[in-house]
């Protein structure tokens, strides 16, 4: 279908791709993997016509091809769906599906009836019945993703590139996406699939290609590799080195936080747990089981309808984030962009956000003190950035996450509640974050880790709590911490 040979691409000061060859065949799902900065995005943008290669050859449908703009690639049947959806929120579904070329009637006006009928047909092919007259801003993220794919279906589609498509969806929405991918593959579409989630790669991919530092590491059938091999190809080390060794929790380690019979409306019921200094506790369960709601209630981000939280011996039946922060409890939220970071502010401002009282000087903030704190935390967490005045918007996902760790560790010295701490970061950054979490626990922090990735829960946790239907259904210790036992508690009724 499409073959790229010896592709090279440079930007000022950066060799993004060097002699990379890649092929996607009709009717296959070809996974494209690599850490941030490996060249994945540059390669897909060349395929999609956004960039032109400095050297190399592109063959498409048996002929040499070169696109000077994205429209050329789109007209040829190549469509890219980026992680951040390019949607016009105040237009209807039908208008978004036909945003590039609206059908006209014989008088030269937009034929809305035809546009809505064809948009509905495209969505029906994807197994969804979204009302094409709805405004896109009223749709869920998963529905917007279906609209993006429908945009490709109304024209010729031969190659579909999906960039981290499950980063913002979960549960049944992921299953529906995989069903649509299987349907497109059966129709002969070549699907190029980019994801940091290796379990997805093994589930849906036929072949996998790994890039590292702008170079091709290798391409092979998915049946010929395992998780350890892929991790080694991407980061240059074994899976056994991925998670740091677990440090046993001292038997006399003090309990620094205890939740007792916490209720959050109908979403969490009578949940109780305790965290000891130096302990990493995993909180597992299916999406929607109440994990995030429980952590948010403990932090004070959601009101408790019953129960209490005790921090260092002081009990609270009602709390708030500011109260928790004063008590040494921090929470890294699941959605770092919407709930965690101030994207248009710099690193120093983001790190100091939870401890402004420390840098306050009368009615003003001590900017020198703020910069000193940021430099220290950037060094401690190895944030790769030119300096503390760098805007966080331009950082990689892994470095954005480290900025948040810097914020909470500086402000809160007792407890960290981490909700999906490695979501959307590459495998190399994940390994760094795992080492960071273990180091913080070894320094005496009590850490609660919520994660949808079972290897993460198993590799990090001294103890695992499993939720189902808003309740904590069991606790696992030592050798009992395994995927089978976790899933049994998470799914069995």
N, C-alpha and C positions, 0 to 999 in steps of 0.2 A: 504493500500500500504506500508507505512512505519510508525512504531510506536516506539518512544523513551520513556523509562520509567525510572524515578528517575535518570536522568543523572547528574553526577557531574564531574567537571573538574577544576583543580587548576594549576596555574603557580606560580613561586616563588613570594611569598608575595601577591598573588591575588587569590581569590576564584571566578573564572569566571562564573561557573554554580554550582548551588546547588539544587539537587533533582528536576530537570526540566523534565516534561513529555510533549511530543508533538507528534501529529499525522497528517499525510497528506494522504488524501484518493485519490484514482484514480478518475480522472475526476473532480477535484476541484481546485480552486485557494485559497490557504491558505496564508493570509497575516501574516507576522511576524514583529511585531512592538516593539519599545523600544528606549530609548535614547542611545547615544553613551556610551559604557561601560555596557550596559544592559545584554550582553551575546549573542546577535543575531549572530555575526560573529563566535563566538566559536561554537555555536550550529550548524550552517550550515557547518562549517569546519569538525565537527564530522560526520555529515550526508555524506559529500563529501569524507571522508576518510583521510583528511589531519591531523586531530587529532584523538587520541583514548581516550575515556572517562576513568576517574579514577574509576567510579562506575556507575552502571545502566545497562540497557539492550536495545538492538536495535533489533526490529523484522522487517523483510522485506519480503514481499510476503508470510507471514504466517510462516516464519522460523526465528530462532535467527541468527543474522548476526554480523560480526565484520570485519571491513576492516583495514588492516595494512598499506595501501597506497591508494592514490587517484585513481590509475589505477584499483584497485579492485572494488571500487565504480563505476567507469566509465564503467567497463565491465558488472556490474550488472544493468546498465541503469540509473545511477544517475549522473547528470551533473550540474555543478555550473558555472554560468556566473557572474564574479565579475564586480564591477563598473569600475575598471581599466582593460581594455581588455588585455588578454595575447595573443598578435598577433606578428608574425614575419613580420615586415614591408616590408622587401625586398624580401619576397617570394610571390608567386601568391596566389590568392584566393583558388584555388584547393589544392595547397600545404599546406596551413594553415588548410583547412578543414580536410585533412588526415595527419596532422602533427604527430599524435600518431602511426599510422599504415598505411603505404602506400601500395596500392595493387601492387603485383608483377606479371610479366609475367612468362611463363614457363622456361625462362632462368635465372630467379632470379633477373631481373632488374625491376626498377619501371615502372609500366604500366601507362604512363601518359594519354593515351587515355581513359582508364577505369576510372582513377582518375578524370579527367575533366568531363566525362559524369556523374559519380555518384555525383560529387559536384554540377553540374548544376541541376540535378534532386532534390537534397536536397533543393537548393535555390528556385527551382520552387515550391516546396511544401509550401514554405514560401511566395509565391506570389511575388517574386522578380526575375529579370532577369539579375543580375550582371554578367558581363563577367568573367568567372572563370580564365581567363589568365591574368587579371589585377593584378598588384602588390597591396598588401593591403595598402601600404602607399598612394595610389592614391584615396582610398575610403573615403567617409564621415564617421563620427562617427556612424550614424545610419546604414550605409551599413556594417561597421565592426561588429556591433551588430548582424545583420542578419547572417553574416559569423560565428560568435560564436555559434549561435543557430543551424546553418547548421552542424557544427562539431558534435553536439549531435545527429542530425537526421540521420547521415550516419551509426550510430550504433544503438544499442537498447536504447530507451529512455523511462523511466517510471517515473522518477522524475526530474524536471527541477527547479533549484533554480536561481532566478534573484535578484541580489543585486543592488538596486538603479538604475534600468535600464533606467529611464528617467532623470537622473541627467545631462546628456550631450546631450539630444535631446529635441525637442520641436515641437509643431504644428502638421503637418501631419505625421511626423515621429512617434510621440507618438500614433496617431490613428492606424498607420500600426502595431506598436508593439502590441497594444491591440487586433487587429484582429488576429494576429498570436497566441497570448496567448489563445484566444477563440477557435481557430482551434485546438491547442494542447490539450486543455481541452476536446473538443468534441471527441478526439481520445483516451481519457482515461488517459492522462498524468496528474500526480499530480504536480501542479505548486506552488512552495513556493515563495512568492513575498515580497521583503523587500523594503520599501519606507518610506521617511519622509512626503510624500505628501498625506495627508489624503483623499483629494478628489479622488485620484486614488484608494485608498483602497475601498471606498464606491462604486466606479464604477465597479470594476472587481472582488472583492473578494467574496468568499462564506462564509468563516469563518476567524476569526482573533484571533491571540494569542499575548499577550503582556508580555514582559519580563521587569523586573526592578531589577537592582543590582544583576544580576545573578540568580534571582528567577522568577518562574512563577507567574504572577499576575492573569491571567485567559484566557480562550478560550471560544469564543461564536460565534454564527452565526452573520454575519454582519447586518442582519435585526433587531437584538435585541439591537444594540448600535447606538448611535449618536456621532457626533464629540465631544461634551462636555464629554461624558462618556469615550471615548478613550483617550482624553487629560488627564482626571482625572486619568485614569489607568496608563498612562505613566509617568506623572510628579507629581501626588499627589495633584493637585489643580484644581479648576474649570476653565472652559473656560472663565468665566467672569473675572477671575483674570489674564488672559493671556496677554491682552493689558492694559497698564497703562491708567488712565483717560486722556482725551485730555485737554490741557490747551488752553483756548481761546487766540487768537492772539490780542495783543493790537491794537486798531484802529490807533494809531499814530506810530506803529512800522515802522521803516524806511525800504525802499526797498534797499536791499544790492546787488541784482543782477537782471538785466533785459535783456531778450533776445528779440530782435525786428526783425521780418521778416527773421528769420534764414533759409537759404537754404543749403542743403548738396547734391549737384548733383540732382539726381531724387529721393533720399531716404527721404529727408525732404524738405517741401515746405512752406515758409512763416510762420514759427512757431514763436509765440510770447508768452512770459509769464514773470512773475515777482515773485521774492521770497522776503518775508519780514523776518526780524530778528525774531527768535522765532517761525517760522512757519514750519510745515511739509506739503509739497505738494506731493501728490501721482501722478505719471505719469503712467497711465494705457493704455491698448490697447493690441491687439493680437500680438503674436510674428511676427516680420517683419513689424510692423506698423511704425517704425522709432524712437522708444523711445530711444534706446541705441545710435543711430547715433546723435540724437539731443543733448543728454547729452554730448557725446564725442566732438561734435562741440563746445558746450559752454565751455568745459574744455580746448579745444585746441588740442585734440587728433585726430580730423578729420578737414580738412580744410573747412571753410564755402565758399560756392560759392555765397553767398549774405547775407545781413543782418549785424547786429552788436550785440555785447554784452557789456552791461554797468555794471561796478562794482564800487560801491561807487561813482557814478557820473562821472566816466571816461569811455568813450566809446571806444570800440575796434572793428575794422572791420576785424582784423586778430589777432589771439592770439596763444599761445603755452602752453603746460602743465607747463613749468617752469614759464612763465609769470603769469599763473593762480595761481600757488602755492605762488608766491610772493605777489599776491593780496589777499591771504587768502582763495582760493578756492581749495578744495580737491575732488578727485574722487575715490571711491571704485568701481573697475571694476567687471563685471559679473563673469569672470573666474579668481578666486584668484590664482590658481596654475600657469596658463600660463601668466597672465598679471599683477598680483598683488604681489605675494610673490617670494622671492628668497629662494627656498626650502632648499638648502644646506647651507644656512647661518643661523646665530643664530637670536634669537628674537631681541637682541639689534641692530644688523645690519639692520634688517628689519624695525624696528621702526624709526631708524634715516635716512632711505634712502631718505626721502623727505626734510630733513633739515640738510644736510651735512655742509652747511655753518655755522651752529650754533656750530658744534663740530670741525670745522677746526682750526688747530693751525699751521700756516705757511703752509708747504708742507705736514703736517701730520694731522691725526685725533686724537682728544683727547679721547682715549678709556675710561678713567675714567668718563668723562662727558657723553659719549655715554651710559655707563652702568647706570649712575645715572638717565638719562632720561628714559631708559628702565624700571628700577625698579619702577619709579614713574608711568609710564603708565601701566605697568603690574598690579600694585596695583589698579589704578583707574578703569581699565576695568576687574579686577578679572580674569586675564589670569592664568589658572591652568597649571603650569610648574615648574620644579625644580629651574629654575633661568634664567636670561637674556642670558646666554651662550647656552641655549638649542636650538638645531636646530628646525626650524619650521616644517620640514618635518615630525617629529614624533608627532606633536600635532593633536588633534582632529579637525574636521572641524570648530566647534564653537570657539575653542581657536585660530585657525588660523585667523578666521574672526575678533576676538577681537584684535589681533596683528595689523591687517590692520586699525582698528578703532583707535588704539593707535597711529599709524603712522600719519594718516591724521588729527586727532584732535590736535596732538602736533604741526603739521606744519601749519595747516590752521584754523583760528579762526573765519571765517565769513560764509562760505558756504560749505556744504557737498553734493555731488552728489553720491547717493547710488544706484548702479545697482544690483538688485537681492541680497540684503544684507544678506538673510538667506538661500541662495541656498546651499543644501547639508549639512545642520546642523540639529541636532535633535530638537525635540519640546521644550525640556528644555532650550537648548542654544538659540532657537528662542525667548523664553520669556525674557531671559536675554538681548538679543540684542534689543528687543522692548523697554524694560525699559531704555536701554542705549540711544537709539535714542530720546526718549521723554526727558530724562535728558539733553541731549545736546541741544535740542530745547529750553528747559526751561532756559538754560544758555545763550540763545541769538543767537545760530547758526540758519541759514536758511538751511533747509534740503529738498532736492528733492529725493523722493524714487521711483525707478522703480521696479515694481514687477509683476510677472505673477500670483501671488496668490491673488485673490480678497479679501479674509478675511484679509490679511496683509494690503492691500491698504485701506480698509474700517476701520480697527481697529486703524490705525496710523494717518491717514491724516486729517488735518484741511480743506483741499481743494483738489479736485481731477481734474486733466486734463486728457482727454481721446484722444488718437491718433488713426487715421485710415488712411491708405494709405499715410503716410508721413505728414499728417496734423493734427493739434489739432482741434478736432471736437466739443469739448464742455468742460464746467467747471461745477463741482458739488460742492455744499456747504451744510453744516448742514445735515438735515434729508434726503436730496436728494442723499446723498452718500450711494448707495446701489448696490447690484449685478445687479439687473434688469436694472437700469438706466445706469450703466457702460457698460454692455453688449449691450444695445441698441445703445449707441454712438459708441461702438467699432466695431459693425458688420453691422448696417443698412446702406443701401446706399440710 
